[in-house]
Amino acid sequence: MSKVTDGRRYNGGKREGAGHPFNATTKAMSLRIDMDLLESFPDGINRNGYINSAIREKMIREGIKVSKIRPYDLISKGQR
């Protein structure tokens, strides 16, 4: 194997196009959902979009300022 002048090898590192695409409109989170809610969760839908929509609707109902434009909708339509 060829080496760099300071003794490191060319192993791994960032490759163009490798990994998940960067998405500046989302943040990965982990949360727990009650089993009764999970069992009655609608089949065949995007869970992330569904949960985001539910949170957004609740915030709007409670008067918390939040954008009505959902980034998820823009991504699915290719307008991002």
C-alpha positions in Angstrom: 0.0 0.0 0.0 1.1 3.5 -0.7 1.6 5.8 2.3 1.2 9.5 2.9 4.4 11.3 3.9 3.5 11.4 7.6 3.0 7.6 7.8 -0.8 7.3 7.5 -2.3 4.9 5.0 -5.0 5.6 2.4 -7.7 3.6 4.3 -11.3 4.6 4.2 -12.2 8.2 4.4 -15.0 10.2 2.8 -15.9 9.2 -0.7 -18.0 11.4 -3.0 -21.7 10.2 -2.9 -21.1 7.8 0.0 -23.6 7.5 2.9 -27.0 9.1 3.3 -27.6 12.4 1.5 -27.4 15.5 3.7 -30.8 16.9 4.5 -30.8 20.4 6.2 -34.5 20.4 6.9 -34.5 17.4 9.3 -32.9 16.2 12.5 -32.6 12.5 13.5 -34.3 11.8 16.8 -35.3 8.8 18.8 -38.7 8.6 20.6 -40.9 6.0 22.2 -44.5 5.4 21.1 -47.1 3.7 23.3 -47.9 0.2 22.1 -51.7 1.0 21.7 -50.8 3.9 19.4 -48.3 1.8 17.4 -50.8 -1.0 16.9 -53.4 1.4 15.5 -50.9 3.3 13.3 -52.1 3.6 9.7 -50.6 1.0 7.4 -48.7 2.1 4.3 -47.9 5.7 5.2 -44.7 7.6 5.8 -44.4 7.5 9.6 -42.0 10.4 9.7 -44.4 12.6 7.7 -47.4 11.5 9.7 -45.8 12.2 13.1 -44.4 15.6 11.8 -47.9 16.5 10.5 -49.5 15.6 13.8 -47.0 17.7 15.8 -47.4 20.6 13.4 -51.2 20.5 13.6 -51.1 20.4 17.5 -48.7 23.3 17.6 -50.9 25.4 15.3 -54.0 24.5 17.4 -52.3 25.7 20.5 -51.2 29.0 18.9 -47.5 28.1 18.7 -45.9 29.8 15.8 -44.8 27.3 13.2 -44.6 27.2 9.4 -47.6 25.8 7.6 -45.3 24.7 4.8 -44.0 21.3 5.6 -40.5 20.6 4.3 -41.5 16.9 3.9 -44.0 17.9 1.2 -41.4 19.9 -0.7 -39.0 17.0 -0.7 -41.6 14.5 -2.0 -42.5 16.9 -4.8 -38.9 17.5 -5.7 -39.0 21.3 -5.0 -36.3 21.4 -2.4 
